[in-house]
């Protein structure tokens, strides 16, 4: 009798779970991990570096109270110069400006900010801080780099996505050609979450205690004009949750999200990610999804900005292709976007790479947008970029990769935990 009751209850739970859609399942999963969702958001997708910087600079010019910027790096080039000139003007108007960059992120790019740049900015009242400066014996830079990209203006609008501050998001580079990336602008209560993330690391790094309602959406209204609009029918009603990965605080949250999103998918998974050196648990989740009939399509780049990592990524992609995934290699340049769309129901845009560093080590942040309209915009972008790509098959694999490159990929995958 007891066994019959238990069996009946278990069957009911299974039926209930199978009846749920993947978007409701992921929201439930993330809420259990203390991720807050709000339902009053607009999300505007900025599909190129030009769109991102044009839109963000236009918003900065209209700032009335505060501008907060958190980036992996500000490359010392013309875009950063223009940004800092704008920030100087806003300081003269009395707007509070706080900017943060990662020590390793700065020193590892080929045009870093120097000490004299920082001194000049601080003399102009721009409060700019380096998170975890590189110091001997350098072990603090192996783990826990701040890889997030967050800008919050007047506590009312926020920008996030895959881009740092650099010319090459507009001009490309000689090495890879076009540098393809995208960002988004959020308006709604999700902005409060991004502001709180910024203050957590700012206050911890500086020893300050910056807080107060004036930095959040409850403060004085600010109207921004001339920005790219959210033209979808769901404008102002989108459900958005912000996932924030912090070492020692929420170390497993990104893995929880990606693995559960893949495990719960029922129809399709579309991924664009630049450093596809998958940890084993994500590889297993994608393999299970393929086996249960989910259409898995992944877009990588045929070119890259760093050595060895792309060899590992292509090795991993080839293995998934043999299991049934469709793999697309983007030809015009380097696709640096970090997005995923599931079942046409929800999507994510953020800073997280699908590698061990992002999922296990660094500070990362992703917006999860539970909205069919925004997801369709990204799926449409995926389809357009497929027209500029070639599909990986056994035939194209042999043409695209030499024997030495294949061996290099095999060797690189042994180093996957460190790439």
ABEGO torsion letter per residue (X at the ends): XAAAAAAAAAAAAAAAAAABBAAAAAAAAAAAAGBBBBAABBBBBBABAAAAAAAAAAAAAABAABBBBBBABBBBBAAAAAAAAAAAAAAAAGBBBBBBBBAAAAAABABBBBAAAAAAAAAAGBBBBBBGBBBOAGAAAABGBBABBBBBBGGABBBBEABBBBAAAAAEBAAAEBBBBBBBBBBEAAAAAAAAAAAAAAAAAAGBBBBEAAABAABBBBBBBGBBBBABAABGABBBBBBBBBBGABAAAAAAAAAAAAAABAABBBBBBABBBBBAAAAAAAAAAAAAGBBBBBBBBABBABBGAAAAAAAAAAAAAAAGBBBBBBAABBBABBBBBBGGABBBBBABBBBAAAAAABBBBBBBBBBAAAAAAAAAAAAAAAAABBBBBAAAAAAABBAAAAAAAAAAAAAAAAX
